[in-house]
Amino acid sequence: MPTLSEAEIATLLTPYLPSPPAHVLPKLSLYLELLLKWNARTNLTAIREPEEIVRRHFGESLFAGLHLAPGANTVLDFGSGAGFPGLPIAILLPEITVTLAESQNKKATFLREVARTLALPVEIWAARVETMPESRVFHTVTLRAVDNMSAALSAAAPRASNQLLLLTGAPPTPPDGFTIDPPIPIPTTQASILLRAVRA
C-alpha cells in the first residue's frame, strides 16, 4: 500500500505546522500507515488518498492544536472518529492529557490500536459523552465533523471548563454561557474554519 515518507509528510504539513518538532513526524508516519491499513477493510474515513489524509486530517488537527488556549492541560475530543483532531494534538503536545470519546466500537478499537502502537497515553472513552460521570470536566472540548453540531454542542458544553474548539464549515449558535471568537481561517481550504467558543 503506497504511503508517504516523513519528508513528504513534513512538506504537506508546511501550511499548517511549518516546522514540526522532531518527535511528531515518525508518529504521524506510523499513524498514517495504520489508518490506510484499517481503512482498506473498515470505513474509518471517506478520505483515502494519503496526501489528502495528511492535509485534511493531520494538518487541520495540528493547526487546531496550535490554537489551544494557554493553560489547556486536558482535552476531550468529542466524537473522535478515526482520532481527529485528538490524536494529532496528543502527538504534538504530549504534555496535554487527551481523552478520545468515540461510541462506535470499530473506531474505538482503531483508536486503542493507534494509542498502543504509538505509545500515546491517551484515554479512549468508548461510549457516548453523555454517559460520562458529571464530574468529568476538561479545559477544552474539540469537535470536528460531528453529525449534528447543535446537539453535540449541547452535550459538549457542560464538559468544557474553558473553551470549545470547533473545526466546522459555518459558525453555529454558541451554547449558553459561551461567546465565539472571530473565526480563524484554516490554511488551504475555503470550506472549513476554526472556531473558539470561550466560556463567558
C-alpha positions, 0 to 999 in steps of 0.5 A, a space after each residue: 500500500 503506497 504511503 508517504 515518507 516523513 519528508 513528504 509528510 513534513 512538506 504537506 504539513 508546511 501550511 499548517 505546522 511549518 516546522 514540526 518538532 522532531 518527535 511528531 513526524 515518525 508518529 504521524 508516519 506510523 499513524 498514517 500507515 495504520 489508518 490506510 491499513 484499517 481503512 482498506 477493510 473498515 470505513 474509518 474515513 471517506 478520505 483515502 488518498 494519503 496526501 489528502 489524509 495528511 492535509 485534511 486530517 493531520 494538518 487541520 488537527 495540528 493547526 487546531 492544536 496550535 490554537 489551544 488556549 494557554 493553560 489547556 492541560 486536558 482535552 476531550 475530543 468529542 466524537 473522535 472518529 478515526 482520532 481527529 483532531 485528538 490524536 494529532 494534538 496528543 502527538 504534538 503536545 504530549 504534555 496535554 492529557 487527551 481523552 478520545 470519546 468515540 461510541 462506535 466500537 470499530 473506531 474505538 478499537 482503531 483508536 486503542 490500536 493507534 494509542 498502543 502502537 504509538 505509545 500515546 497515553 491517551 484515554 479512549 472513552 468508548 461510549 457516548 459523552 453523555 454517559 460520562 460521570 458529571 464530574 468529568 470536566 476538561 479545559 477544552 472540548 474539540 469537535 470536528 465533523 460531528 453529525 449534528 453540531 447543535 446537539 453535540 454542542 449541547 452535550 459538549 458544553 457542560 464538559 468544557 471548563 474553558 473553551 470549545 474548539 470547533 473545526 466546522 464549515 459555518 459558525 453555529 449558535 454558541 451554547 449558553 454561557 459561551 461567546 465565539 471568537 472571530 473565526 480563524 481561517 484554516 490554511 488551504 481550504 475555503 470550506 472549513 474554519 476554526 472556531 473558539 467558543 470561550 466560556 463567558 
